[in-house]
Amino acid sequence: MLRCGRFTFPLDRPLIMGVVNVTPDSFSDGGRLQDARQAIDHALMLAEQGADILDVGGESTRPGAAPVSIEEELQRVLPVIEALAARGLAVSADTRKPRVMKAAIEAGAVMVNDVMALREPGAIEAVAQSDAAACLMHMQGEPQTMQAAPHYANVLAEVSGFLAQRIAACAAAGIRQNRLVIDPGFGFGKTLAHNLVLLKNLDRLAELGVPVLAGMSRKSMLGALTGKPVDQREYAGIAAHLAAVARGARIVRVHDVAAMKDALQVWEAVEGAQEE
């Protein structure tokens, strides 16, 4: 069971997190939703299509992305978060800045999705002082340089060890495990080989005792496997996320919610089938 503020998700089925990028430079949809009204309308469409959580971000973390000021990020995301929360929707704030986390939670966000896993000074306190959930992601390096030369002695052991440490740090700060999600960070300081090892062994991360989120939608690993450009990776994304669900992922973070919803409905029907 996952507790996100006033929402409780039983996790008896995989949840869908819909991506809402309010940025000019995100890798797959940058600039398309810069206007708050456009972002709100897009998020409402994703909710209608079946998104359980809407992940609103105002700073791109794609490889090589430039940082955004706190003020600019707040201007981008707060109107969207407020509007969606007012409609009774579960909103996640995709941010690594503690001040943005606090403001987003005050605006109605019930989860913080942080690529830094609450390591910035004040971040863990921002979540601990609320009833919001937190998604803790593994990233080697910084967005500007993370894909320059990723290296691990054992990627599975290192990612698992890092996430276990962050779960423990959150527990020490008073954040209970039923408010935590972990994300191996596909594409964040990893080669294609690293990503595939993590995906193949995702069930090992599920053993850490908190729900695992898989976010591979439109990412370069899918392009490397299929040769398709960013806007033609929907089918590959469905396959990757179903592989993740088969290995224990309880949340999938995707751009193409309608397609993912259909795929998961078929998956759940097969898994729940009984012999007559």
RODO-2510 file (C-alpha; in nm, 4 decimals, decimal comma):
residues 276
     n   res          X          Y          Z
     1     m     0,0000     0,0000     0,0000
     2     l     0,1252     0,3445    -0,0923
     3     r     0,0155     0,6524     0,1004
     4     c     0,0334     0,9838    -0,0841
     5     g    -0,1194     1,2590     0,1262
     6     r    -0,4965     1,2134     0,1128
     7     f    -0,4635     0,9290    -0,1399
     8     t    -0,4066     0,5620    -0,0607
     9     f    -0,3133     0,3254    -0,3433
    10     p    -0,3504    -0,0455    -0,2587
    11     l    -0,1006    -0,1549    -0,5316
    12     d    -0,3059    -0,4622    -0,6175
    13     r    -0,2502    -0,3550    -0,9774
    14     p     0,0295    -0,1533    -1,1418
    15     l    -0,0259     0,2228    -1,1259
    16     i     0,0245     0,4561    -1,4201
    17     m     0,2062     0,7855    -1,3665
    18     g     0,1463     1,0275    -1,6529
    19     v     0,4256     1,2651    -1,7541
    20     v     0,3432     1,6377    -1,7667
    21     n     0,6536     1,8360    -1,8665
    22     v     0,6069     2,2138    -1,8342
    23     t     0,9453     2,2822    -1,9938
    24     p     1,0910     2,4189    -2,3175
    25     d     1,3671     2,1562    -2,3398
    26     s     1,2530     1,8125    -2,2223
    27     f     1,3940     1,5461    -2,4509
    28     s     1,0673     1,4159    -2,5978
    29     d     0,8064     1,6910    -2,5660
    30     g     0,9990     2,0063    -2,4786
    31     g     0,8110     2,3246    -2,5551
    32     r     0,4793     2,1543    -2,6233
    33     l     0,3317     2,2314    -2,2808
    34     q     0,5055     2,5566    -2,1786
    35     d     0,1739     2,7309    -2,1300
    36     a    -0,0004     2,6407    -1,8027
    37     r    -0,3376     2,6039    -1,9730
    38     q    -0,1941     2,3612    -2,2261
    39     a    -0,0244     2,1625    -1,9502
    40     i    -0,3441     2,1456    -1,7447
    41     d    -0,5498     2,0333    -2,0440
    42     h    -0,2909     1,7696    -2,1318
    43     a    -0,2826     1,6429    -1,7716
    44     l    -0,6622     1,6218    -1,7607
    45     m    -0,6525     1,4185    -2,0816
    46     l    -0,3985     1,1805    -1,9262
    47     a    -0,6210     1,1422    -1,6196
    48     e    -0,9166     1,0652    -1,8453
    49     q    -0,7057     0,8031    -2,0229
    50     g    -0,6289     0,6296    -1,6943
    51     a    -0,3322     0,7961    -1,5232
    52     d    -0,3433     0,7370    -1,1476
    53     i    -0,0796     1,0013    -1,0708
    54     l     0,0191     1,3075    -1,2746
    55     d     0,3907     1,3917    -1,2556
    56     v     0,4384     1,7648    -1,3153
    57     g     0,7922     1,8869    -1,3847
    58     g     0,9311     2,2300    -1,4630
    59     e     1,3005     2,1478    -1,5117
    60     s     1,4346     1,9083    -1,7718
    61     t     1,6749     1,6427    -1,6407
    62     r     1,7629     1,5020    -1,9816
    63     p     2,1354     1,4448    -2,0456
    64     g     2,3069     1,7828    -2,0848
    65     a     2,0094     1,9825    -1,9593
    66     a     2,0821     2,3245    -1,8109
    67     p     1,9545     2,3980    -1,4590
    68     v     1,6513     2,6231    -1,4071
    69     s     1,6203     2,8875    -1,1336
    70     i     1,3884     2,8213    -0,8400
    71     e     1,1696     3,1176    -0,9365
    72     e     1,1329     3,0011    -1,2970
    73     e     1,0508     2,6455    -1,1937
    74     l     0,7878     2,7670    -0,9467
    75     q     0,6274     2,9881    -1,2102
    76     r     0,6047     2,6920    -1,4446
    77     v     0,4637     2,4273    -1,2122
    78     l     0,2579     2,5876    -0,9350
    79     p    -0,0408     2,6967    -1,1497
    80     v    -0,0564     2,3470    -1,2981
    81     i    -0,0286     2,1670    -0,9643
    82     e    -0,2888     2,3919    -0,8037
    83     a    -0,5367     2,3428    -1,0871
    84     l    -0,5010     1,9657    -1,0947
    85     a    -0,5123     1,9253    -0,7165
    86     a    -0,8264     2,1393    -0,7068
    87     r    -0,9886     1,8832    -0,9369
    88     g    -0,9151     1,6052    -0,6881
    89     l    -0,6303     1,4483    -0,8838
    90     a    -0,3174     1,2913    -0,7375
    91     v    -0,0263     1,5145    -0,8387
    92     s     0,3452     1,4450    -0,8102
    93     a     0,6027     1,7239    -0,8248
    94     d     0,9032     1,6211    -1,0322
    95     t     1,1744     1,8377    -0,8757
    96     r     1,5095     1,8207    -0,6988
    97     k     1,4823     2,1601    -0,5253
    98     p     1,3650     2,1654    -0,1606
    99     r     1,1961     2,5058    -0,1955
   100     v     1,0007     2,3841    -0,4951
   101     m     0,9082     2,0669    -0,3048
   102     k     0,7644     2,2678    -0,0159
   103     a     0,5716     2,5048    -0,2414
   104     a     0,4401     2,2172    -0,4518
   105     i     0,3166     2,0284    -0,1461
   106     e     0,1485     2,3442    -0,0197
   107     a    -0,0146     2,3783    -0,3633
   108     g    -0,1583     2,0278    -0,3355
   109     a     0,1075     1,7850    -0,4590
   110     v     0,0910     1,4516    -0,2775
   111     m     0,4240     1,3124    -0,3981
   112     v     0,7740     1,4406    -0,4682
   113     n     0,9586     1,2661    -0,7509
   114     d     1,3250     1,3490    -0,6999
   115     v     1,6115     1,2438    -0,9283
   116     m     1,8451     1,3254    -0,6373
   117     a     1,6630     1,0926    -0,3947
   118     l     1,6191     1,3744    -0,1378
   119     r     1,9928     1,4323    -0,1014
   120     e     1,9841     1,8104    -0,1435
   121     p     2,0061     1,9928     0,1938
   122     g     1,6516     2,0445     0,3216
   123     a     1,4871     1,8043     0,0784
   124     i     1,4291     1,5158     0,3158
   125     e     1,2904     1,7595     0,5753
   126     a     1,0532     1,9097     0,3191
   127     v     0,8906     1,5704     0,2690
   128     a     0,9179     1,4556     0,6318
   129     q     0,7262     1,7620     0,7525
   130     s     0,4352     1,6729     0,5229
   131     d     0,2238     1,3666     0,4519
   132     a     0,3431     1,3480     0,0899
   133     a     0,5083     1,0424    -0,0591
   134     a     0,8537     1,0476    -0,2172
   135     c     1,0038     0,8676    -0,5146
   136     l     1,3766     0,8116    -0,4619
   137     m     1,5727     0,7755    -0,7850
   138     h     1,9271     0,6606    -0,8481
   139     m     2,1408     0,8853    -1,0667
   140     q     2,5153     0,8634    -1,1223
   141     g     2,6515     1,2160    -1,1589
   142     e     2,4530     1,5213    -1,2696
   143     p     2,2186     1,5659    -1,5672
   144     q     2,4774     1,7833    -1,7430
   145     t     2,7422     1,5085    -1,7407
   146     m     2,5763     1,1818    -1,6357
   147     q     2,5942     1,0141    -1,9774
   148     a     2,9561     1,1122    -2,0480
   149     a     3,1123     0,7883    -1,9227
   150     p     2,8880     0,5864    -1,6836
   151     h     3,0847     0,3179    -1,4996
   152     y     2,9993     0,0598    -1,2337
   153     a     3,1781    -0,2387    -1,0873
   154     n     2,8362    -0,4016    -1,0386
   155     v     2,5457    -0,1841    -1,1473
   156     l     2,2750    -0,3900    -0,9751
   157     a     2,4569    -0,4046    -0,6423
   158     e     2,5490    -0,0359    -0,6497
   159     v     2,2009     0,0877    -0,7430
   160     s     2,0379    -0,1448    -0,4880
   161     g     2,2814    -0,0392    -0,2165
   162     f     2,2242     0,3297    -0,2855
   163     l     1,8451     0,2941    -0,2763
   164     a     1,8616     0,0917     0,0450
   165     q     2,0676     0,3708     0,2030
   166     r     1,8152     0,6339     0,0936
   167     i     1,5245     0,4303     0,2319
   168     a     1,7095     0,4104     0,5634
   169     a     1,7814     0,7854     0,5599
   170     c     1,4135     0,8581     0,5028
   171     a     1,3136     0,6248     0,7844
   172     a     1,5578     0,8031     1,0172
   173     a     1,3941     1,1338     0,9193
   174     g     1,0492     0,9998     1,0053
   175     i     0,9233     0,9111     0,6578
   176     r     0,7551     0,5718     0,6816
   177     q     0,8145     0,3093     0,4145
   178     n     0,4510     0,3196     0,3027
   179     r     0,5233     0,6717     0,1733
   180     l     0,8257     0,5692    -0,0338
   181     v     0,8827     0,4562    -0,3919
   182     i     1,2176     0,3695    -0,5513
   183     d     1,3305     0,4189    -0,9119
   184     p     1,6516     0,2652    -1,0552
   185     g     1,6877     0,5669    -1,2838
   186     f     1,6967     0,4176    -1,6312
   187     g     1,9141     0,6411    -1,8482
   188     f     2,0445     0,8501    -1,5592
   189     g     2,4164     0,7758    -1,5683
   190     k     2,3768     0,4326    -1,7304
   191     t     2,4715     0,2717    -2,0592
   192     l     2,2278     0,0536    -2,2523
   193     a     2,3917    -0,2529    -2,0976
   194     h     2,3450    -0,1099    -1,7461
   195     n     1,9794    -0,0343    -1,8187
   196     l     1,9121    -0,3854    -1,9445
   197     v     2,0769    -0,5479    -1,6421
   198     l     1,8636    -0,3352    -1,4111
   199     l     1,5456    -0,4143    -1,6018
   200     k     1,6187    -0,7866    -1,6112
   201     n     1,6802    -0,7894    -1,2350
   202     l     1,4133    -0,5426    -1,1239
   203     d     1,2687    -0,8048    -0,8896
   204     r     1,5868    -0,7750    -0,6823
   205     l     1,5091    -0,4078    -0,6192
   206     a     1,1517    -0,4973    -0,5242
   207     e     1,3036    -0,6990    -0,2374
   208     l     1,3946    -0,3673    -0,0682
   209     g     1,0357    -0,3530     0,0570
   210     v     0,8955    -0,0446    -0,1166
   211     p     0,7192    -0,0133    -0,4551
   212     v     0,9427     0,0100    -0,7611
   213     l     0,8750     0,2700    -1,0303
   214     a     0,9951     0,2076    -1,3860
   215     g     1,0384     0,5058    -1,6151
   216     m     1,1676     0,4241    -1,9631
   217     s     0,9137     0,6086    -2,1768
   218     r     1,0674     0,7385    -2,5026
   219     k     1,4205     0,7133    -2,3598
   220     s     1,7374     0,6677    -2,5620
   221     m     1,7721     0,3044    -2,4520
   222     l     1,4589     0,2297    -2,6566
   223     g     1,6026     0,4200    -2,9515
   224     a     1,9246     0,2218    -2,9248
   225     l     1,7302    -0,1042    -2,9326
   226     t     1,4864    -0,0176    -3,2112
   227     g     1,6559     0,2562    -3,4128
   228     k     1,3395     0,4674    -3,3787
   229     p     1,3344     0,8431    -3,3081
   230     v     1,1852     0,9813    -2,9884
   231     d     0,8320     1,0231    -3,1239
   232     q     0,8178     0,6619    -3,2507
   233     r     0,9080     0,4718    -2,9338
   234     e     0,5568     0,4123    -2,7945
   235     y     0,5462     0,0397    -2,8768
   236     a     0,8966    -0,0191    -2,7431
   237     g     0,7970     0,1640    -2,4266
   238     i     0,4959    -0,0601    -2,3744
   239     a     0,7145    -0,3683    -2,4112
   240     a     0,9767    -0,2336    -2,1707
   241     h     0,7227    -0,1391    -1,9070
   242     l     0,5414    -0,4726    -1,9290
   243     a     0,8794    -0,6403    -1,8790
   244     a     0,9228    -0,4202    -1,5707
   245     v     0,5774    -0,5085    -1,4356
   246     a     0,6561    -0,8787    -1,4886
   247     r     0,9577    -0,8269    -1,2635
   248     g     0,7732    -0,6509    -0,9843
   249     a     0,7360    -0,2835    -1,0825
   250     r     0,4200    -0,1388    -0,9280
   251     i     0,4300     0,2030    -1,1000
   252     v     0,5113     0,2846    -1,4622
   253     r     0,5893     0,6438    -1,5592
   254     v     0,4847     0,7038    -1,9194
   255     h     0,3916     0,9677    -2,1750
   256     d     0,1504     0,7420    -2,3663
   257     v    -0,1065     0,6673    -2,0975
   258     a    -0,3899     0,5319    -2,3150
   259     a    -0,1683     0,2701    -2,4789
   260     m    -0,0162     0,1687    -2,1462
   261     k    -0,3602     0,1388    -1,9884
   262     d    -0,4753    -0,1016    -2,2609
   263     a    -0,1594    -0,3091    -2,2298
   264     l    -0,1940    -0,3376    -1,8532
   265     q    -0,5600    -0,4359    -1,8787
   266     v    -0,4622    -0,7290    -2,1005
   267     w    -0,1757    -0,8134    -1,8666
   268     e    -0,3996    -0,8113    -1,5596
   269     a    -0,6654    -1,0250    -1,7322
   270     v    -0,4060    -1,2889    -1,8180
   271     e    -0,2547    -1,2841    -1,4693
   272     g    -0,5972    -1,3137    -1,3063
   273     a    -0,7322    -1,5878    -1,5331
   274     q    -0,8546    -1,9017    -1,3598
   275     e    -0,8802    -2,2513    -1,5067
   276     e    -1,2375    -2,3732    -1,5446
***
